[in-house]
C-alpha cells in the first residue's frame, strides 16, 4: 500500500480527490493548494500518495520517486507499460480503500500533475470504475494505444479537466495537445485549458480547477 497524506477542506466530504505528484516530487508537493479549494458548496478529502522510489532512465538512472520509468520525452518514446501497470495497481488499492470507507466511485476524482497526470489519464481509460472526474495537468497519454484497443468505454461522460503550459520545456505542449485531441476524437468530454507558463501550475489554473470541481453535482 502506498504511503500518503490526507487533508480536508471540511467535515463530511462530498468528494475524494486522489492527487498524484510528478516525477521526483512526493505527496507534499501539492499539499499547500488544499486551502484554495475551501468553498460553501462541496467539501473535499484530498489524498496525496507518495510514488515508489526507483531508477529513472531519463535522469541518468538516478533513483527518485516515480510512477514508472521514462526513457525519453517525445511522441515516439518507449513506454514502461510494466511500471505503469504496477502503479495502477497501487493507486487502485487507494481507490478501493475509499470505497470501503463508504464513498462511491462517482465521488472519487483522480488528479495528477506531469507523470502523475499521465497515470491518472491511463487509469481513467483502463480502470473498472466510473469516476466523478479526472484532472490531468501538464501531462500526456502514456499509452495512446489504449484508446484504439477499446471501443466499449462505458464512462465517456466522465468529465476531464486538462491543462498545459504553453511554454512547457519538460512535457512538450504538443504532446499534451495531441493527447487531448485523441480523447476528444474518442468521444470523451474534455475541458481544455492553456496558460502562458512553463512546467507548473499557477493561481489562474487553480481557480479554473476549483470552478471545475464546483461544477460537479
C-alpha positions, 0 to 999 in steps of 0.5 A: 500500500502506498504511503500518503497524506490526507487533508480536508477542506471540511467535515463530511466530504462530498468528494475524494480527490486522489492527487498524484505528484510528478516525477521526483516530487512526493505527496507534499508537493501539492499539499499547500493548494488544499486551502484554495479549494475551501468553498460553501458548496462541496467539501473535499478529502484530498489524498496525496500518495507518495510514488515508489522510489526507483531508477529513472532512465531519463535522469541518468538512472538516478533513483527518485520517486516515480510512477514508472520509468521514462526513457525519453520525452517525445511522441515516439518514446518507449513506454514502461507499460510494466511500471505503469501497470504496477502503479495502477495497481497501487493507486487502485488499492487507494481507490478501493480503500475509499470505497470501503470507507463508504464513498462511491466511485462517482465521488472519487476524482483522480488528479495528477500533475506531469507523470502523475497526470499521465497515470491518472489519464491511463487509469481513467481509460483502463480502470473498472470504475466510473469516476466523478472526474479526472484532472490531468495537468501538464501531462500526456497519454502514456499509452495512446494505444489504449484508446484504439484497443477499446471501443466499449468505454462505458464512462465517456461522460466522465468529465476531464479537466486538462491543462498545459503550459504553453511554454512547457520545456519538460512535457512538450505542449504538443504532446499534451495537445495531441493527447487531448485531441485523441480523447476528444476524437474518442468521444470523451468530454474534455475541458481544455485549458492553456496558460502562458507558463512553463512546467507548473501550475499557477493561481489562474489554473487553480481557480479554473480547477476549483470552478471545475470541481464546483461544477460537479453535482 
